[in-house]
Amino acid sequence: MAWAAGGALSTGRSNHSISGNTTNAIAVGGQDSIGTELSTTEEYNGTSFSAGGNTIVDSINHAAGGNGATDAIKMGGQRGAESPQDDTEEYNGTSWVAGGNLATARRTLSGGGSTTDAICFLGINSLGNNSDVTEEYNGTSWVAGGTANTARQAPAGGGTSTDAISLGGFTTVNVTEIETYNGTSWTDTTNDLGTARRQVHGGGITNNAMAAGGLTNGAPGATTMETWDGTSATAETAMTNARSRTYGDGGSNTNAFTGGGGTDLTLTEEWTVAVAAAYQPRLGSSLSSPYLY
């Protein structure tokens, strides 16, 4: 179990989203090293990034999800110092199209899913307050979901409208709180993250999730990594590069991908866990032999 270097982003970025995994991911929007906001999309095939279609609206601090580079969704966010957005955009592997607008505009929110089944939650609303709002997407429109137990901004998160998770975030301080969602209500888990953090990269579902990096004490962020198995959080091998300000649903506790948001905004890292090979019978033996290996 370890982080390894992945292919570099063509355009370094922060306050962006990365969704997907080590073999199929997408990086969307954000801002470059001089603060210019981006509408560019980059698609990752497990080795390198290539240019995808531009978003309709350039934005930072948005939520995102998807099944890699062929089915992605972008939700909320903001443009510069403007108020939070209610925009939704859907990606088909070639171009972005407008989806149904959020009922509650938010930035630094989290979420996940796909163009036909998505979720977004928490964040900062247009009044500048931390939000406890959840919304669920059916491919056309958003409807209200269950209210989170703690209003907060900039958590890690992922999932769908029936199975989602939020990890960490910020109230008036960084928090360790983990909440899980079953399609109706949020449950505050007994065990939380070992490290309080915000603007943290993460992803997954209620029994298989991860949180990596984020702001613990200060910029550019942390290298810490924790996985969640549905019961407890476990500290894992740290990332090579400290990073924060990356959003999106970026994998699970066995396969995750992140990039940008650190001191070098083009660097990416892949997290994989080797799966033990199944036992095979010794050549010439029967399945009932006691000498299998």
C-alpha distance (Angstrom), angle and dihedral (degrees) to the residues before:
residue distance angle dihedral
M1 . . .
A2 3.76 . .
W3 3.77 146.9 .
A4 3.80 117.3 -107.3
A5 3.78 132.4 -174.2
G6 3.80 115.9 -92.9
G7 3.77 131.3 -165.5
A8 3.80 114.1 -59.7
L9 3.79 123.3 -106.6
S10 3.80 112.2 -108.6
T11 3.81 89.8 -136.7
G12 3.78 118.2 34.4
R13 3.78 111.2 -130.0
S14 3.80 147.0 168.9
N15 3.82 135.0 -169.5
H16 3.81 85.2 40.3
S17 3.78 135.7 118.0
I18 3.78 131.4 -107.8
S19 3.80 118.3 -171.5
G20 3.78 130.8 177.1
N21 3.78 133.3 37.1
T22 3.80 143.0 -79.1
T23 3.80 94.8 -66.4
N24 3.80 102.5 34.1
A25 3.80 121.5 26.1
I26 3.78 142.3 139.5
A27 3.83 133.4 -146.7
V28 3.79 116.8 -155.4
G29 3.79 136.1 -170.7
G30 3.78 124.3 -44.8
Q31 3.79 124.4 128.6
D32 3.78 134.5 -70.2
S33 3.80 129.2 -123.0
I34 3.81 93.5 -77.7
G35 3.79 94.7 46.1
T36 3.80 99.6 -100.5
E37 3.77 110.1 149.1
L38 3.77 116.0 -122.8
S39 3.78 134.9 -140.3
T40 3.79 92.8 -178.8
T41 3.79 125.4 119.2
E42 3.80 125.7 -156.0
E43 3.81 124.6 -164.0
Y44 3.82 123.0 -151.1
N45 3.82 123.5 -151.6
G46 3.78 98.9 -176.2
T47 3.78 94.4 -84.6
S48 3.78 111.4 41.4
F49 3.78 144.6 0.2
S50 3.80 125.7 -109.8
A51 3.78 130.3 -172.4
G52 3.80 118.4 -89.5
G53 3.78 132.0 -176.2
N54 3.80 120.8 -57.0
T55 3.79 120.3 -109.6
I56 3.80 118.8 -112.0
V57 3.81 91.9 -124.6
D58 3.79 123.4 30.0
S59 3.78 109.4 -132.8
I60 3.78 146.1 164.6
N61 3.81 132.1 -149.6
H62 3.81 94.4 26.3
A63 3.80 129.4 147.4
A64 3.78 120.0 -118.0
G65 3.75 144.5 177.2
G66 3.76 142.1 165.9
N67 3.75 149.6 131.9
G68 3.77 93.5 -82.4
A69 3.78 126.8 -81.5
T70 3.81 98.5 -20.4
D71 3.80 102.0 52.9
A72 3.80 117.6 29.0
I73 3.77 138.7 147.6
K74 3.83 132.9 -157.2
M75 3.80 121.5 -160.2
G76 3.80 134.2 -170.2
G77 3.79 122.2 -36.7
Q78 3.77 128.8 136.6
R79 3.80 143.7 -96.7
G80 3.80 113.0 -126.5
A81 3.79 111.0 -58.0
E82 3.80 92.8 -19.2
S83 3.78 122.9 121.3
P84 3.80 117.8 -86.2
Q85 3.80 116.7 -74.1
D86 3.79 130.3 -123.1
D87 3.81 94.0 -157.7
T88 3.78 124.2 132.9
E89 3.79 121.8 -167.5
E90 3.81 128.2 -173.7
Y91 3.83 126.1 -153.5
N92 3.81 125.7 -153.3
G93 3.79 98.5 -175.2
T94 3.79 93.6 -86.4
S95 3.78 111.5 42.2
W96 3.80 143.2 9.9
V97 3.81 121.4 -119.2
A98 3.79 130.6 -174.0
G99 3.80 117.4 -96.0
G100 3.79 130.8 -170.9
N101 3.80 115.3 -55.0
L102 3.79 122.5 -111.2
A103 3.79 115.5 -105.9
T104 3.82 89.5 -135.1
A105 3.80 119.1 39.4
R106 3.80 111.6 -136.3
R107 3.80 143.8 166.1
T108 3.83 131.5 -157.5
L109 3.79 86.9 28.1
S110 3.79 128.6 141.3
G111 3.76 137.3 -137.2
G112 3.76 145.9 126.2
G113 3.77 145.7 -160.1
S114 3.79 132.8 98.5
T115 3.80 140.1 -74.4
T116 3.81 90.7 -79.2
D117 3.82 101.7 36.5
A118 3.79 118.7 26.8
I119 3.78 141.5 146.7
C120 3.80 135.3 -160.0
F121 3.77 128.6 -174.0
L122 3.82 147.5 170.8
G123 3.84 121.2 3.0
I124 3.82 132.7 121.6
N125 3.80 119.2 -52.9
S126 3.80 130.1 -146.2
L127 3.82 91.1 -87.1
G128 3.80 90.1 58.4
N129 3.81 93.3 -110.2
N130 3.78 128.5 131.6
S131 3.80 109.6 -102.0
D132 3.82 132.2 -137.8
V133 3.82 92.5 -172.5
T134 3.81 124.2 129.5
E135 3.80 124.4 -166.9
E136 3.82 129.1 -171.9
Y137 3.82 125.5 -152.4
N138 3.81 126.8 -150.8
G139 3.79 97.9 -174.3
T140 3.79 94.3 -85.3
S141 3.79 112.2 40.9
W142 3.78 143.2 8.9
V143 3.81 124.4 -115.7
A144 3.79 130.3 -172.0
G145 3.79 117.5 -92.2
G146 3.78 132.5 -171.4
T147 3.80 119.6 -50.6
A148 3.81 116.8 -110.0
N149 3.80 118.2 -117.7
T150 3.82 93.2 -124.2
A151 3.80 125.5 33.1
R152 3.79 109.0 -135.5
Q153 3.78 145.4 142.0
A154 3.82 137.5 -125.6
P155 3.82 100.9 20.0
A156 3.78 126.3 155.5
G157 3.75 113.6 -110.5
G158 3.75 151.1 146.6
G159 3.76 146.1 165.2
T160 3.78 138.3 93.2
S161 3.80 136.9 -75.1
T162 3.82 90.6 -78.8
D163 3.81 103.1 35.0
A164 3.81 119.8 32.1
I165 3.79 142.3 142.8
S166 3.81 138.4 -158.5
L167 3.80 123.0 -161.3
G168 3.80 127.9 -168.1
G169 3.78 123.5 -33.2
F170 3.80 136.1 150.3
T171 3.82 133.6 -69.8
T172 3.79 106.0 158.8
V173 3.80 87.6 -42.4
N174 3.79 134.8 23.8
V175 3.81 110.8 -80.1
T176 3.80 137.7 -156.5
E177 3.81 96.3 -150.1
I178 3.81 120.5 140.0
E179 3.81 120.1 -165.5
T180 3.80 127.6 -177.9
Y181 3.82 127.5 -154.4
N182 3.81 128.0 -149.0
G183 3.80 99.4 -174.4
T184 3.79 93.8 -86.6
S185 3.79 111.1 42.7
W186 3.79 143.5 10.3
T187 3.81 121.4 -117.5
D188 3.78 121.5 -155.0
T189 3.79 104.1 -136.2
T190 3.79 122.3 -131.4
N191 3.80 92.8 -128.9
D192 3.80 122.4 51.8
L193 3.79 138.9 -173.2
G194 3.77 116.2 -63.0
T195 3.81 91.4 -134.1
A196 3.81 124.0 47.3
R197 3.81 111.0 -134.1
R198 3.79 147.1 150.8
Q199 3.83 135.7 -156.0
V200 3.77 84.0 38.1
H201 3.79 127.3 162.3
G202 3.78 116.3 -126.1
G203 3.75 149.0 131.1
G204 3.76 147.3 174.6
I205 3.78 138.7 89.5
T206 3.81 137.1 -76.4
N207 3.81 96.4 -69.6
N208 3.80 101.4 27.1
A209 3.80 119.3 42.6
M210 3.78 145.2 125.2
A211 3.80 141.6 -156.3
A212 3.79 122.6 -158.8
G213 3.78 134.2 -178.6
G214 3.78 119.6 -23.0
L215 3.78 133.0 145.3
T216 3.78 112.9 -54.4
N217 3.79 102.5 157.2
G218 3.78 106.1 -16.6
A219 3.80 149.7 -26.2
P220 2.95 141.4 -21.4
G221 3.77 87.2 27.3
A222 3.77 142.5 -124.0
T223 3.78 136.0 -55.8
T224 3.81 94.5 -148.3
M225 3.79 120.0 127.1
E226 3.80 128.8 -165.3
T227 3.79 130.9 179.4
W228 3.80 128.0 -155.3
D229 3.83 124.3 -149.2
G230 3.79 99.1 -177.8
T231 3.79 93.8 -87.5
S232 3.79 110.6 47.6
A233 3.78 143.8 2.0
T234 3.80 118.5 -113.7
A235 3.80 126.9 -159.9
E236 3.81 110.4 -124.7
T237 3.79 137.5 -174.4
A238 3.80 108.3 -53.9
M239 3.77 123.2 -114.1
T240 3.78 115.3 -101.0
N241 3.80 92.1 -124.6
A242 3.79 128.9 46.7
R243 3.79 110.4 -124.9
S244 3.79 144.2 161.6
R245 3.81 139.1 164.2
T246 3.80 95.1 67.6
Y247 3.79 119.8 127.6
G248 3.80 135.7 179.6
D249 3.79 136.5 83.1
G250 3.79 98.1 -68.1
G251 3.77 107.5 177.2
S252 3.80 140.7 -73.2
N253 3.79 140.2 -78.2
T254 3.82 90.6 -76.6
N255 3.81 103.3 36.5
A256 3.79 123.1 27.4
F257 3.78 138.7 154.4
T258 3.78 132.5 -162.8
G259 3.77 139.3 162.5
G260 3.78 145.7 167.2
G261 3.77 124.4 22.6
G262 3.82 95.8 96.4
T263 3.77 137.0 86.5
D264 3.82 89.2 -69.6
L265 3.79 105.5 44.1
T266 3.82 94.7 -161.7
L267 3.81 99.0 56.5
T268 3.80 119.2 109.8
E269 3.79 132.9 -173.6
E270 3.80 134.5 -159.7
W271 3.81 126.3 -149.1
T272 3.78 118.7 -158.3
V273 3.78 135.0 164.8
A274 3.79 117.8 -150.7
V275 3.78 114.1 -124.0
A276 3.79 114.3 -138.5
A277 3.79 113.2 -114.1
A278 3.78 115.9 -112.1
Y279 3.79 116.6 -104.9
Q280 3.79 112.1 -95.7
P281 3.80 126.4 -158.0
R282 3.78 117.9 -106.4
L283 3.77 110.4 -100.8
G284 3.79 108.9 -84.1
S285 3.80 95.7 13.5
S286 3.79 127.3 118.3
L287 3.78 123.9 -119.3
S288 3.79 88.3 -108.8
S289 3.80 94.5 56.7
P290 3.84 115.4 120.0
Y291 3.81 89.4 -144.0
L292 3.77 99.0 73.2
Y293 3.77 118.5 136.9
